[in-house]
Amino acid sequence: MAVRRVMPILQSDAVQENREFYGLLGFAEVMNLGWIMTLAAPSTPAAQVSFMSSDKTAPVTPDLSVEVDDVDATYAVVRDSGAEIVHPLQDEEWGVRRFFVRDPNGRVINVLSHR
């Protein structure tokens, strides 16, 4: 298992305001599904931040996304550890396979791989 990127998720309804503000810092919009928008640094595409009003298919809004190379293997390790799975492993219509787990601090982590 390898981590490909880590991205904070900030809960917010201020899409336009965030796009403009973070644009001042050099970020550009790379994804916008209406309920989640991701901004990335054009010179370093893995440097990203997302803004989410609420998650489309999960009961909670995650605090952080961790993209891994094999989400199924990661899920098995996390599940077997006894960690709290907040949202089950599933394929999403926007091209990712993911699950949510709660970390020791109570934060919800979205663990995903692109299909």
N, C-alpha and C positions, 0 to 999 in steps of 0.2 A: 504494500500500500504506500502510495506517495501523495503528498499534498501538492496540488497544482496552484492554488491561490486561496487567499483568505480575504473576505470582504465584509466590512461592517454594514449593517442594515439599520437605518434610522427611521423610526416610525414618524410619518409626516403626511399631511394632506397638502402641503405647500409646494407642489411640483414645480411650477413656474419659478417661484422665488428661489428654490434650491438650485434649479438649473442655472439661473442667472448668477447667484452668489458663487457657486462652485466653479462656474465658468470663469469668474475673476481669478480663480486659483489655477486655471489651466485645464479644467475638466471639460469633457464634451459628452453629450448623450450618446450612448451606444445601444440602449434598449429602453423601450417604454411600452408596457403592456396595459397601461391605464391605472392599474393598482400597484405596480412597481416600476420604478425608473432607475436605471443604472447609468452612472457617469464614470468615465475612465479618462486617464491621462493619455493623450494621443502618443506621446513619446514612450510611455511605459504602460501598455494596455492592461497588464495585470493589476495595476494600481487603480482600484475601483472603490466606489461607495454607492450603495443603493438606498433609495427612499421608498417606503412602502406604506400605503394607507392601511391596509389589512391584507392578510394572505388570502388568496383566492380559494384554496382548497384545504387549508389547515385551520385548526381551532384557535391558534395563537399566531402572533407575528414574531418571527425569529429576530434575534439580536445580531447574529453573525452567520455568514455562509462560509463553509469550508468545502472547496471543490477537491475531490480525491480522484485518483485514477481508477479505482474499483469500489464503487459504493456498496455493492453486494458483500464483498469481503469485509469492508469497514463496518457495515451493519451487523454482520455476524459477530465480529469482535466486540462491538459496543453492546449488543443485546446480551451476549454471553457474560459480559462483565457485571450485569445487573443494573446498569445505568437506566434511568427513566426514559423510555421512548415516548415522546410527546405526540408524534405523528408517524404513522407506519410507512415503511418503505413502499414507494409506488412510483409509477411512471406518470409524468405530467404532460399535458398537451403541448406545452411550450418547449419540449425537447430535453427535459432532464429527468433523471431518476433520483429520488431523494427520500430522506427521512429527517425527522427532528429528534434531537436528544437534549435533555437538560443537563447542564454542566454543574459542578459542585457549588457554584455561586448562584444557581437558580436561573442562569441565562439559557435561552433556547438557541440551539445551534442547528442550522439547516445544513445537512451534509448531503452533497450531491455529486453526480457525474453527468456530463452531457452524453446523450445517446448518439 
